[in-house]
Amino acid sequence: MKENNENSWNDELKGRLKKRSQLEEYIELEAAQAAWFTQSEEKGDDILPFMTSRYYLETALAAGPDGRAAILRQIIPSAEEFVVKDYELSDPLGEAKYSPAPRLVHCYPDRALILVTDECAMFCRHCFRRSFTGGMKGALTDAELDPILEYFRCKPEISEVLLTGGDPLTLSDDRLKSIISRIKDVRPEMIIRLCTRMPVVLPSRITAQLVAMLGSYDGIWLVTHFNHPSEITIEAAGGIRAMRKAGVPVLNQTVLLRGVNDNLETLSSLFRRLLSKGVKPYYLFQGDLAAGTSHLRVPLEEALRLTAELKDLISGMAMPRFAVDLPGGGGKITLPSQHHQLEREGDFFTVKGLDNEQYRYPAN
């Protein structure tokens, strides 16, 4: 962890790569990647832009061949993103129907999430919230937070809130502290999950000042997003260690991605390394049905086989729960499950959601 000030990580954030010409200073684009940049100019604003931190790109280039390819696949857009399946959705989790106030989503009885910003340090090509992320909506305002806090006052059953977006750690320490403090003023016992990719893509953000501020509160959990063992660099591990020393527990959510981590060797190495750093592998997510991401999704049948074999290979502590977010608002279910049995119907599985309605998910 760097003893840096607020400006140093902000300078790195401002220096993100956003143009093809900047990327080509580092690597030669493949044909499908070059085609995305050409076609994106015609598509206008209706796409998830290209953006990455220099640190994360340099992490890819410093990794071995497998790590390099896996990280670059998360960074660099491909023309395959313009292939949209008829079952893919702009809001794959159906969050809009569970939004009682702007920036607030309340899908599960005891927990809610707040979209505190649409800004990230990089745009993951598998992003399921791509219709919100990078949309120039900006950070959560006090006027937007007021009705959310009033909602919490009226909903005592909500015991956990996720701060997400976008990435909440793109906010300044002061703004993040203000949001956390106002939530704690209304609900002192509220558990707050900070869902962030900063330890992976911009670990300089994990400053001594940030760690001290977060460690001053009870009930703060950091939820990271490592997808490949090559992402667990010295810098990333240092940030995790600092958080843990300050009393902030760390969980990890991984997305199962084709060509990134869809094999036993990569997943087992990732989860064991995370556990060795004091990070509990929490969820392994099946890729959501976000528009233009089919080339990154692992077929569900293959994912179920892979996770079943993984359970026999690693310890229970290292094994995350395998989960699928059912399209259109069916909720997150863990598989295999006696209550949520998959039934094959042609090219789709049908499964009962948390609302006891039937949902369809493609088999391939």
VOBA-1610 file (N, C-alpha, C; in pm, whole numbers, padded with zeros to 5 digits, always signed):
BEGIN
Met+00084-00120+00000Met+00000+00000+00000Met+00087+00125+00000Lys+00053+00217-00086Lys+00130+00341-00093Lys+00081+00441+00011Glu+00178+00515+00066Glu+00145+00624+00157Glu+00119+00750+00075Asn+00040+00736-00031Asn+00023+00850-00121Asn-00097+00934-00079Asn-00107+01051-00140Asn-00217+01139-00105Asn-00330+01125-00207Glu-00434+01203-00184Glu-00553+01194-00269Glu-00521+01222-00416Asn-00423+01309-00441Asn-00396+01349-00579Asn-00326+01241-00661Ser-00244+01158-00598Ser-00163+01065-00676Ser-00248+00959-00746Trp-00344+00897-00673Trp-00429+00800-00741Trp-00526+00870-00836Asn-00565+00990-00801Asn-00651+01067-00891Asn-00580+01097-01023Asp-00452+01122-01014Asp-00374+01146-01136Asp-00374+01021-01224Glu-00360+00904-01159Glu-00366+00779-01235Glu-00504+00760-01297Leu-00606+00796-01222Leu-00742+00782-01274Leu-00762+00873-01396Lys-00713+00994-01387Lys-00726+01088-01499Lys-00644+01043-01620Gly-00540+00962-01595Gly-00453+00917-01703Gly-00496+00788-01769Arg-00621+00746-01746Arg-00670+00622-01809Arg-00663+00630-01961Leu-00642+00516-02024Leu-00640+00508-02169Leu-00783+00497-02220Lys-00818+00583-02316Lys-00953+00585-02369Lys-00957+00581-02521Lys-00840+00590-02586Lys-00835+00599-02731Lys-00758+00482-02791Arg-00796+00448-02913Arg-00727+00341-02985Arg-00578+00373-02999Ser-00547+00495-03030Ser-00408+00533-03053Ser-00324+00511-02927Gln-00383+00536-02809Gln-00311+00514-02684Gln-00285+00365-02662Leu-00385+00284-02690Leu-00372+00139-02673Leu-00266+00083-02767Glu-00263+00135-02889Glu-00170+00083-02989Glu-00025+00123-02962Glu-00004+00210-02865Glu+00132+00237-02821Glu+00190+00118-02743Tyr+00099+00033-02693Tyr+00140-00081-02612Tyr+00135-00213-02689Ile+00032-00233-02770Ile+00012-00362-02837Ile-00041-00341-02979Glu-00027-00445-03059Glu-00087-00446-03192Glu-00223-00513-03182Leu-00325-00447-03230Leu-00460-00500-03218Leu-00483-00616-03313Glu-00562-00712-03266Glu-00610-00819-03354Glu-00721-00763-03443Ala-00756-00840-03547Ala-00853-00790-03645Ala-00987-00756-03582Ala-01038-00846-03495Ala-01169-00822-03433Ala-01165-00703-03338Gln-01051-00680-03275Gln-01037-00566-03186Gln-01033-00435-03265Ala-00956-00436-03372Ala-00950-00317-03458Ala-01087-00286-03517Ala-01160-00393-03551Ala-01294-00375-03610Ala-01389-00308-03511Trp-01374-00340-03382Trp-01460-00276-03282Trp-01439-00125-03283Phe-01315-00082-03284Phe-01287+00062-03280Phe-01341+00131-03406Thr-01331+00065-03520Thr-01384+00122-03643Thr-01536+00133-03638Gln-01601+00023-03596Gln-01747+00022-03594Gln-01804+00107-03481Ser-01730+00121-03373Ser-01782+00198-03260Ser-01801+00345-03296Glu-01724+00394-03388Glu-01741+00533-03432Glu-01876+00551-03499Glu-01927+00446-03564Glu-02057+00453-03629Glu-02171+00434-03529Lys-02143+00359-03420Lys-02248+00327-03322Lys-02279+00445-03231Gly-02184+00536-03217Gly-02207+00652-03131Gly-02202+00616-02983Asp-02297+00667-02906Asp-02296+00652-02761Asp-02362+00524-02712Asp-02419+00445-02800Asp-02497+00328-02760Asp-02408+00205-02740Ile-02292+00223-02680Ile-02200+00112-02654Ile-02124+00141-02525Leu-02065+00038-02468Leu-01976+00057-02355Leu-01840+00098-02411Pro-01792+00217-02377Pro-01666+00264-02436Pro-01547+00180-02392Phe-01436+00200-02459Phe-01309+00143-02417Phe-01246+00234-02314Met-01198+00173-02204Met-01122+00250-02106Met-01050+00153-02014Thr-00925+00183-01984Thr-00851+00102-01888Thr-00748+00188-01817Ser-00712+00145-01698Ser-00600+00209-01629Ser-00471+00158-01693Arg-00369+00241-01691Arg-00238+00199-01741Arg-00183+00084-01656Tyr-00208+00092-01526Tyr-00161-00014-01437Tyr-00214-00151-01480Tyr-00343-00159-01507Tyr-00403-00289-01540Tyr-00352-00340-01674Leu-00336-00252-01770Leu-00280-00293-01898Leu-00136-00341-01880Glu-00059-00270-01800Glu+00079-00311-01777Glu+00086-00441-01698Thr-00014-00467-01611Thr-00022-00596-01543Thr-00039-00709-01644Ala-00123-00686-01744Ala-00142-00787-01849Ala-00012-00812-01924Leu+00056-00707-01961Leu+00177-00721-02042Leu+00291-00784-01965Ala+00289-00773-01832Ala+00393-00831-01748Ala+00364-00976-01710Ala+00242-01021-01736Ala+00202-01157-01698Ala+00254-01258-01800Gly+00248-01385-01765Gly+00281-01491-01859Gly+00180-01494-01972Pro+00203-01582-02071Pro+00114-01585-02189Pro-00034-01604-02153Asp-00064-01697-02062Asp-00205-01720-02025Asp-00264-01599-01954Gly-00187-01543-01860Gly-00236-01427-01787Gly-00252-01306-01876Arg-00158-01288-01967Arg-00167-01175-02060Arg-00295-01182-02142Ala-00321-01298-02201Ala-00441-01313-02284Ala-00568-01296-02203Ala-00568-01350-02080Ala-00688-01345-01996Ala-00721-01203-01956Ile-00620-01125-01920Ile-00645-00987-01877Ile-00681-00899-01996Leu-00610-00916-02107Leu-00640-00835-02225Leu-00782-00861-02275Arg-00830-00982-02257Arg-00967-01015-02301Arg-01071-00937-02222Gln-01037-00901-02099Gln-01127-00820-02016Gln-01116-00671-02047Ile-01003-00633-02108Ile-00974-00491-02132Ile-01019-00445-02271Ile-00982-00522-02373Ile-00993-00475-02512Ile-01125-00519-02574Pro-01202-00426-02626Pro-01329-00463-02692Pro-01304-00545-02819Ser-01405-00622-02855Ser-01401-00700-02979Ser-01529-00674-03058Ala-01519-00687-03188Ala-01637-00671-03273Ala-01746-00772-03238Glu-01708-00878-03166Glu-01809-00976-03119Glu-01913-00910-03029Glu-01879-00797-02969Glu-01975-00728-02883Glu-02094-00672-02961Phe-02080-00660-03091Phe-02191-00610-03173Phe-02288-00721-03211Val-02257-00846-03172Val-02348-00958-03193Val-02436-00970-03069Val-02562-00935-03081Val-02655-00936-02968Val-02757-01047-02990Lys-02760-01143-02898Lys-02856-01253-02905Lys-02996-01202-02868Asp-03097-01270-02920Asp-03234-01222-02894Asp-03276-01238-02749Tyr-03204-01317-02671Tyr-03236-01333-02529Tyr-03152-01242-02440Glu-03060-01166-02498Glu-02978-01076-02418Glu-03053-00945-02390Leu-03020-00882-02278Leu-03098-00770-02227Leu-03009-00652-02190Ser-03063-00532-02203Ser-02990-00414-02157Ser-02989-00405-02005Asp-03089-00465-01940Asp-03097-00471-01794Asp-03113-00618-01756Pro-03006-00698-01766Pro-03020-00843-01753Pro-03070-00891-01618Leu-03048-00814-01512Leu-03093-00855-01380Leu-03232-00801-01347Gly-03291-00723-01438Gly-03424-00667-01412Gly-03425-00572-01294Glu-03316-00495-01279Glu-03305-00408-01161Glu-03406-00295-01164Ala-03447-00254-01283Ala-03539-00140-01293Ala-03670-00164-01219Lys-03718-00289-01223Lys-03848-00316-01159Lys-03837-00326-01007Tyr-03714-00329-00955Tyr-03694-00333-00811Tyr-03636-00202-00759Ser-03658-00094-00831Ser-03599+00034-00794Ser-03705+00128-00739Pro-03720+00137-00605Pro-03821+00225-00545Pro-03783+00372-00546Ala-03655+00400-00577Ala-03607+00538-00585Ala-03488+00539-00680Pro-03462+00651-00746Pro-03345+00657-00834Pro-03218+00616-00760Arg-03136+00535-00825Arg-03008+00486-00774Arg-03022+00377-00666Leu-03143+00337-00633Leu-03166+00235-00530Leu-03231+00112-00592Val-03179-00007-00557Val-03238-00134-00601Val-03262-00219-00477His-03387-00266-00462His-03422-00350-00347His-03491-00476-00399Cys-03409-00577-00428Cys-03459-00702-00485Cys-03481-00808-00378Tyr-03394-00812-00277Tyr-03399-00914-00173Tyr-03446-00851-00043Pro-03524-00925+00039Pro-03586-00863+00157Pro-03490-00793+00250Asp-03372-00854+00278Asp-03285-00800+00381Asp-03168-00718+00330Arg-03161-00694+00198Arg-03049-00615+00147Arg-03090-00536+00023Ala-03018-00425+00005Ala-03045-00335-00107Ala-02911-00288-00161Leu-02914-00223-00277Leu-02790-00167-00331Leu-02815-00025-00378Ile-02708+00053-00369Ile-02710+00191-00414Ile-02606+00208-00524Leu-02648+00265-00636Leu-02557+00295-00747Leu-02496+00432-00720Val-02383+00433-00650Val-02327+00560-00602Val-02256+00639-00711Thr-02218+00572-00820Thr-02153+00639-00932Thr-02158+00548-01053Asp-02144+00608-01173Asp-02133+00526-01293Asp-01988+00522-01343Glu-01897+00574-01262Glu-01756+00582-01302Glu-01680+00458-01257Cys-01583+00415-01338Cys-01494+00303-01307Cys-01352+00342-01345Ala-01256+00265-01293Ala-01117+00285-01336Ala-01092+00220-01471Met-01174+00119-01506Met-01168+00058-01639Met-01305-00002-01667Phe-01336-00021-01794Phe-01462-00081-01832Phe-01439-00227-01868Cys-01485-00315-01779Cys-01474-00459-01805Cys-01565-00495-01922Arg-01513-00572-02015Arg-01592-00603-02135Arg-01709-00697-02103His-01709-00759-01986His-01820-00845-01946His-01921-00772-01858Cys-01909-00642-01844Cys-01994-00565-01753Cys-02143-00591-01781Phe-02217-00629-01676Phe-02361-00655-01692Phe-02442-00527-01675Arg-02380-00423-01618Arg-02452-00298-01597Arg-02403-00194-01697Arg-02374-00240-01819Arg-02313-00154-01921Arg-02407-00044-01968Ser-02537-00058-01949Ser-02630+00049-01987Ser-02627+00164-01886Phe-02571+00140-01767Phe-02557+00244-01665Phe-02414+00294-01657Thr-02319+00200-01656Thr-02178+00235-01637Thr-02129+00322-01752Gly-02059+00426-01718Gly-02003+00514-01819Gly-02105+00600-01890Gly-02223+00614-01829Gly-02330+00689-01894Gly-02331+00837-01863Met-02225+00887-01800Met-02213+01029-01767Met-02322+01075-01672Lys-02367+00984-01585Lys-02470+01020-01488Lys-02408+01082-01363Gly-02282+01056-01341Gly-02211+01119-01231Gly-02230+01048-01099Ala-02180+01111-00995Ala-02187+01055-00860Ala-02322+01083-00796Leu-02357+00999-00701Leu-02480+01016-00622Leu-02477+01152-00551Thr-02585+01225-00561Thr-02595+01355-00495Thr-02667+01340-00361Asp-02655+01441-00276Asp-02728+01438-00149Asp-02879+01436-00174Ala-02923+01506-00277Ala-03067+01507-00309Ala-03114+01367-00349Glu-03029+01289-00413Glu-03066+01151-00448Glu-03055+01058-00328Leu-02963+01089-00237Leu-02946+01004-00118Leu-03059+01023-00018Asp-03117+01142-00011Asp-03222+01170+00089Asp-03338+01070+00083Pro-03403+01047-00033Pro-03514+00951-00036Pro-03470+00807-00010Ile-03345+00776-00041Ile-03293+00641-00012Ile-03286+00620+00139Leu-03237+00719+00209Leu-03227+00709+00354Leu-03366+00704+00418Glu-03459+00778+00363Glu-03597+00772+00414Glu-03656+00633+00392Tyr-03623+00572+00279Tyr-03667+00435+00250Tyr-03611+00339+00353Phe-03483+00357+00390Phe-03422+00270+00491Phe-03491+00286+00626Arg-03532+00407+00657Arg-03603+00430+00783Arg-03734+00351+00787Cys-03797+00339+00673Cys-03927+00271+00665Cys-03915+00121+00643Lys-03793+00073+00619Lys-03772-00069+00589Lys-03669-00127+00686Pro-03709-00151+00810Pro-03612-00202+00909Pro-03560-00341+00876Glu-03628-00413+00785Glu-03582-00546+00749Glu-03453-00543+00666Ile-03422-00428+00608Ile-03297-00415+00532Ile-03180-00403+00631Ser-03093-00503+00630Ser-02981-00504+00723Ser-02847-00488+00653Glu-02846-00497+00520Glu-02722-00482+00444Glu-02748-00392+00323Val-02648-00311+00290Val-02656-00230+00170Val-02524-00243+00094Leu-02534-00259-00036Leu-02417-00267-00123Leu-02397-00131-00188Leu-02279-00077-00175Leu-02243+00045-00249Leu-02170+00000-00374Thr-02229+00029-00488Thr-02176-00021-00614Thr-02199+00082-00722Gly-02197+00040-00846Gly-02216+00135-00956Gly-02193+00071-01091Gly-02090+00117-01160Gly-01971+00192-01129Gly-01894+00140-01006Asp-01789+00208-00974Asp-01703+00168-00864Asp-01702+00277-00758Pro-01749+00244-00636Pro-01758+00348-00532Pro-01622+00406-00493Leu-01513+00333-00517Leu-01382+00386-00479Leu-01327+00485-00580Thr-01403+00516-00685Thr-01366+00631-00768Thr-01407+00761-00701Leu-01492+00753-00600Leu-01530+00872-00523Leu-01415+00913-00433Ser-01411+01039-00396Ser-01311+01087-00302Ser-01337+01027-00164Asp-01235+01027-00080Asp-01253+00981+00058Asp-01364+01058+00128Asp-01365+01188+00108Asp-01465+01271+00176Asp-01606+01237+00132Arg-01625+01218+00002Arg-01760+01187-00046Arg-01804+01049+00001Leu-01712+00954-00005Leu-01745+00818+00040Leu-01777+00818+00189Lys-01698+00891+00265Lys-01723+00900+00409Lys-01859+00964+00437Ser-01894+01065+00362Ser-02023+01131+00382Ser-02138+01034+00359Ile-02130+00955+00252Ile-02236+00859+00223Ile-02246+00753+00332Ile-02131+00697+00371Ile-02132+00595+00476Ile-02184+00651+00607Ser-02139+00770+00644Ser-02180+00831+00770Ser-02330+00857+00773Arg-02385+00905+00662Arg-02528+00932+00659Arg-02610+00804+00668Ile-02561+00698+00607Ile-02630+00568+00622Ile-02623+00522+00766Lys-02506+00533+00828Lys-02488+00488+00966Lys-02567+00575+01064Asp-02586+00703+01031Asp-02666+00790+01117Asp-02811+00742+01123Val-02861+00695+01011Val-02999+00646+01003Val-03011+00505+01057Arg-02913+00420+01019Arg-02915+00279+01059Arg-02776+00239+01108Pro-02745+00262+01237Pro-02610+00237+01288Pro-02562+00093+01269Glu-02653-00004+01270Glu-02614-00144+01259Glu-02609-00193+01115Met-02632-00105+01021Met-02634-00147+00881Met-02497-00200+00838Ile-02497-00317+00776Ile-02375-00373+00717Ile-02359-00313+00579Ile-02240-00264+00549Ile-02215-00197+00421Ile-02109-00274+00344Arg-02145-00318+00225Arg-02050-00383+00136Arg-02003-00283+00031Leu-01873-00266+00023Leu-01813-00181-00081Leu-01770-00273-00195Cys-01841-00267-00305Cys-01814-00355-00419Cys-01722-00282-00516Thr-01598-00328-00527Thr-01498-00250-00600Thr-01402-00340-00676Arg-01351-00288-00788Arg-01244-00355-00860Arg-01112-00281-00847Met-01110-00177-00764Met-00989-00095-00751Met-00866-00173-00706Pro-00876-00268-00610Pro-00755-00343-00575Pro-00696-00418-00693Val-00778-00449-00793Val-00733-00522-00911Val-00677-00428-01018Val-00749-00319-01046Val-00716-00238-01163Val-00648-00106-01130Leu-00654-00061-01004Leu-00587+00063-00964Leu-00557+00056-00814Pro-00467-00033-00773Pro-00444-00054-00629Pro-00387+00067-00556Ser-00334+00166-00629Ser-00287+00288-00562Ser-00401+00361-00492Arg-00526+00329-00528Arg-00641+00390-00462Arg-00650+00347-00316Ile-00592+00232-00281Ile-00602+00182-00144Ile-00494+00253-00061Thr-00521+00377-00029Thr-00427+00460+00045Thr-00443+00440+00195Ala-00342+00486+00270Ala-00350+00480+00416Ala-00470+00559+00467Gln-00499+00672+00403Gln-00612+00755+00444Gln-00745+00682+00425Leu-00761+00617+00310Leu-00884+00542+00282Leu-00900+00428+00380Val-00793+00353+00402Val-00798+00238+00492Val-00836+00282+00633Ala-00775+00389+00680Ala-00806+00438+00815Ala-00952+00482+00825Met-01001+00548+00722Met-01140+00594+00725Met-01235+00474+00729Leu-01216+00376+00642Leu-01305+00260+00640Leu-01293+00178+00767Gly-01171+00167+00819Gly-01150+00091+00942Gly-01210+00155+01065Ser-01250+00282+01056Ser-01309+00352+01170Ser-01455+00316+01191Tyr-01515+00246+01093Tyr-01656+00206+01103Tyr-01667+00058+01132Asp-01771+00020+01204Asp-01805-00120+01218Asp-01890-00163+01098Gly-01880-00290+01064Gly-01971-00346+00964Gly-01940-00310+00821Ile-01815-00271+00791Ile-01775-00244+00653Ile-01706-00368+00596Trp-01750-00414+00482Trp-01690-00528+00412Trp-01646-00482+00273Leu-01527-00524+00233Leu-01478-00496+00098Leu-01504-00619+00012Val-01569-00599-00101Val-01596-00708-00194Val-01524-00679-00324Thr-01420-00758-00352Thr-01335-00735-00468Thr-01381-00821-00586His-01310-00807-00699His-01349-00875-00823His-01222-00918-00898Phe-01156-01024-00846Phe-01043-01086-00913Phe-01094-01200-00999Asn-01052-01203-01125Asn-01095-01307-01217Asn-00983-01402-01259His-00859-01365-01232His-00746-01446-01278His-00631-01431-01179Pro-00555-01541-01155Pro-00446-01530-01057Pro-00340-01428-01092Ser-00321-01397-01220Ser-00221-01296-01258Ser-00259-01156-01213Glu-00385-01136-01173Glu-00429-01006-01122Glu-00384-00984-00977Ile-00343-01091-00910Ile-00304-01079-00769Ile-00156-01042-00765Thr-00129-00916-00790Thr+00007-00862-00794Thr+00053-00824-00653Ile+00179-00785-00643Ile+00231-00737-00515Ile+00151-00616-00467Glu+00118-00526-00560Glu+00043-00405-00524Glu-00099-00440-00478Ala-00164-00531-00551Ala-00299-00571-00515Ala-00301-00638-00378Ala-00206-00729-00356Ala-00199-00799-00227Ala-00170-00703-00113Gly-00088-00600-00139Gly-00060-00501-00037Gly-00182-00424+00006Gly-00267-00388-00089Gly-00391-00318-00056Gly-00485-00405+00025Ile-00494-00533-00011Ile-00578-00627+00063Ile-00527-00641+00206Arg-00396-00656+00220Arg-00337-00674+00353Arg-00367-00554+00441Ala-00357-00434+00386Ala-00383-00313+00464Ala-00527-00309+00512Met-00620-00345+00424Met-00761-00346+00463Met-00785-00445+00577Arg-00727-00562+00566Arg-00748-00663+00669Arg-00687-00621+00802Lys-00570-00558+00797Lys-00506-00512+00920Lys-00590-00405+00988Ala-00666-00329+00910Ala-00752-00224+00966Ala-00886-00279+01013Gly-00906-00410+00999Gly-01030-00471+01046Gly-01141-00475+00943Val-01106-00452+00815Val-01206-00458+00707Val-01196-00596+00640Pro-01294-00684+00661Pro-01289-00816+00597Pro-01303-00804+00446Val-01245-00900+00372Val-01244-00893+00227Val-01299-01022+00168Leu-01398-01007+00082Leu-01456-01117+00004Leu-01425-01094-00143Asn-01440-01198-00224Asn-01419-01182-00368Asn-01532-01245-00448Gln-01570-01176-00553Gln-01666-01227-00650Gln-01595-01241-00785Thr-01599-01360-00840Thr-01538-01389-00969Thr-01648-01417-01070Val-01629-01371-01193Val-01720-01406-01302Val-01652-01512-01387Leu-01723-01619-01415Leu-01672-01725-01502Leu-01676-01675-01646Leu-01559-01668-01710Leu-01548-01605-01841Leu-01473-01696-01938Arg-01531-01711-02056Arg-01468-01790-02160Arg-01335-01726-02202Gly-01232-01806-02207Gly-01102-01756-02248Gly-01028-01678-02142Val-01086-01670-02023Val-01022-01597-01912Val-00989-01693-01798Asn-01090-01766-01750Asn-01071-01851-01633Asn-01153-01980-01639Asp-01194-02022-01759Asp-01285-02135-01773Asp-01213-02269-01778Asn-01128-02293-01679Asn-01061-02422-01667Asn-01024-02443-01521Leu-01006-02569-01483Leu-00982-02604-01344Leu-00852-02546-01290Glu-00748-02547-01372Glu-00618-02499-01325Glu-00623-02352-01287Thr-00686-02269-01371Thr-00692-02125-01342Thr-00779-02096-01221Leu-00897-02158-01215Leu-00988-02131-01104Leu-00930-02178-00971Ser-00874-02298-00969Ser-00819-02349-00844Ser-00702-02263-00797Ser-00617-02221-00891Ser-00504-02134-00856Ser-00555-02000-00803Leu-00655-01942-00868Leu-00710-01814-00825Leu-00766-01822-00684Phe-00848-01922-00657Phe-00915-01929-00528Phe-00817-01963-00415Arg-00719-02048-00444Arg-00619-02078-00341Arg-00534-01956-00310Arg-00496-01881-00414Arg-00413-01762-00392Arg-00491-01655-00316Leu-00618-01638-00350Leu-00699-01542-00276Leu-00707-01580-00129Leu-00731-01707-00103Leu-00743-01752+00036Leu-00613-01731+00110Ser-00500-01752+00043Ser-00369-01732+00107Ser-00345-01586+00143Lys-00414-01494+00074Lys-00403-01351+00102Lys-00508-01306+00203Gly-00587-01401+00253Gly-00690-01365+00351Gly-00821-01320+00289Val-00840-01351+00161Val-00963-01313+00091Val-01049-01438+00072Lys-01172-01433+00118Lys-01262-01548+00103Lys-01328-01545-00035Pro-01304-01647-00119Pro-01380-01657-00244Pro-01529-01676-00211Tyr-01609-01579-00250Tyr-01749-01571-00204Tyr-01844-01625-00310Tyr-01840-01568-00429Tyr-01925-01613-00539Tyr-01841-01636-00664Leu-01880-01739-00739Leu-01837-01756-00877Leu-01964-01742-00960Phe-01972-01635-01039Phe-02094-01604-01112Phe-02090-01656-01255Gln-02199-01716-01296Gln-02222-01740-01438Gln-02239-01604-01505Gly-02186-01590-01626Gly-02199-01463-01697Gly-02344-01425-01718Asp-02376-01299-01690Asp-02513-01252-01709Asp-02545-01233-01857Leu-02674-01225-01887Leu-02719-01214-02026Leu-02720-01069-02071Ala-02607-01001-02051Ala-02593-00862-02095Ala-02571-00859-02245Ala-02627-00760-02310Ala-02621-00750-02457Ala-02476-00745-02505Gly-02444-00832-02599Gly-02312-00830-02662Gly-02203-00902-02586Thr-02241-00991-02492Thr-02139-01059-02412Thr-02139-01210-02432Ser-02207-01260-02534Ser-02218-01406-02551Ser-02083-01471-02576His-01989-01399-02639His-01858-01456-02667His-01776-01476-02540Leu-01817-01413-02430Leu-01747-01427-02303Leu-01815-01524-02207Arg-01936-01566-02239Arg-02010-01655-02150Arg-01972-01801-02173Val-01957-01871-02063Val-01935-02016-02067Val-02072-02082-02069Pro-02097-02179-02158Pro-02227-02248-02158Pro-02260-02301-02019Leu-02386-02290-01978Leu-02424-02325-01842Leu-02395-02472-01811Glu-02418-02560-01905Glu-02387-02702-01882Glu-02239-02721-01852Glu-02155-02654-01928Glu-02011-02663-01905Glu-01973-02602-01770Ala-02037-02492-01734Ala-02010-02427-01605Ala-02046-02519-01489Leu-02158-02588-01500Leu-02199-02679-01393Leu-02102-02796-01380Arg-02056-02848-01492Arg-01957-02957-01488Arg-01826-02909-01426Leu-01784-02791-01466Leu-01658-02735-01417Leu-01662-02712-01266Thr-01770-02656-01217Thr-01779-02627-01073Thr-01793-02756-00992Ala-01860-02856-01047Ala-01870-02983-00977Ala-01732-03048-00961Glu-01650-03042-01065Glu-01515-03096-01057Glu-01427-03013-00964Leu-01450-02882-00963Leu-01371-02793-00879Leu-01392-02824-00731Lys-01514-02860-00693Lys-01544-02891-00553Lys-01460-03008-00502Asp-01428-03102-00590Asp-01348-03217-00551Asp-01199-03187-00551Leu-01161-03070-00599Leu-01021-03035-00617Leu-00967-02942-00510Ile-01054-02854-00456Ile-01009-02755-00359Ile-01090-02766-00231Ser-01042-02702-00126Ser-01109-02710+00004Ser-01239-02632+00005Gly-01321-02661+00105Gly-01446-02588+00119Gly-01424-02440+00145Met-01315-02405+00213Met-01284-02264+00237Met-01253-02191+00107Ala-01185-02260+00014Ala-01145-02196-00112Ala-01256-02196-00215Met-01359-02278-00196Met-01465-02294-00296Met-01574-02189-00278Pro-01595-02103-00379Pro-01707-02007-00372Pro-01839-02076-00408Arg-01946-02006-00385Arg-02078-02054-00430Arg-02093-02020-00579Phe-02141-02117-00656Phe-02168-02091-00797Phe-02310-02037-00809Ala-02324-01921-00871Ala-02454-01852-00874Ala-02488-01804-01014Val-02617-01802-01040Val-02671-01750-01166Val-02774-01644-01132Asp-02759-01526-01191Asp-02863-01423-01180Asp-02962-01446-01293Leu-03083-01484-01257Leu-03182-01516-01359Leu-03226-01390-01433Pro-03239-01399-01564Pro-03268-01279-01644Pro-03405-01221-01614Gly-03412-01089-01618Gly-03540-01022-01603Gly-03589-01007-01461Gly-03502-01035-01362Gly-03541-01010-01224Gly-03579-01133-01145Gly-03535-01252-01189Gly-03567-01374-01115Gly-03483-01394-00991Gly-03380-01310-00977Gly-03298-01317-00857Gly-03178-01409-00874Lys-03091-01404-00774Lys-02968-01483-00774Lys-02995-01618-00709Ile-02969-01725-00781Ile-02983-01859-00726Ile-02848-01929-00730Thr-02822-02014-00632Thr-02700-02093-00631Thr-02731-02231-00684Leu-02638-02286-00760Leu-02656-02418-00822Leu-02538-02506-00785Pro-02561-02639-00770Pro-02691-02706-00779Pro-02778-02676-00657Ser-02909-02692-00674Ser-03004-02660-00568Ser-03125-02750-00578Gln-03170-02802-00464Gln-03290-02884-00465Gln-03414-02800-00494His-03411-02674-00449His-03528-02588-00468His-03534-02531-00609His-03419-02514-00672His-03413-02455-00806His-03358-02559-00903Gln-03444-02648-00945Gln-03405-02756-01036Gln-03408-02708-01181Leu-03299-02737-01252Leu-03293-02702-01393Leu-03364-02807-01476Glu-03449-02761-01568Glu-03517-02850-01662Glu-03479-02809-01803Arg-03430-02903-01883Arg-03387-02872-02019Arg-03507-02873-02113Glu-03523-02765-02188Glu-03626-02754-02291Glu-03561-02699-02416Gly-03516-02789-02505Gly-03449-02746-02626Gly-03318-02676-02597Asp-03306-02553-02642Asp-03182-02477-02624Asp-03178-02398-02494Phe-03277-02418-02408Phe-03286-02341-02284Phe-03309-02433-02165Phe-03267-02383-02049Phe-03307-02441-01921Phe-03421-02357-01866Thr-03514-02419-01800Thr-03613-02346-01721Thr-03585-02374-01574Val-03604-02274-01491Val-03575-02286-01349Val-03663-02189-01272Lys-03700-02227-01152Lys-03784-02143-01067Lys-03699-02036-01001Gly-03743-01911-01012Gly-03673-01800-00949Gly-03712-01783-00804Leu-03656-01680-00740Leu-03686-01654-00600Leu-03831-01615-00578Asp-03897-01567-00684Asp-04038-01531-00676Asp-04130-01646-00713Asn-04073-01767-00729Asn-04144-01889-00765Asn-04201-01887-00907Glu-04162-01787-00986Glu-04197-01786-01127Glu-04090-01862-01206Gln-04127-01908-01326Gln-04034-01983-01411Gln-03954-01887-01500Tyr-03824-01911-01508Tyr-03736-01829-01592Tyr-03657-01920-01686Arg-03617-01862-01798Arg-03541-01937-01898Arg-03399-01883-01905Tyr-03305-01976-01918Tyr-03165-01939-01934Tyr-03106-02027-02044Pro-03033-01968-02140Pro-02982-02048-02250Pro-02884-02154-02205Ala-02889-02271-02267Ala-02800-02381-02229Ala-02661-02360-02288Asn-02656-02290-02404Asn-02528-02271-02473Asn-02499-02123-02499
//
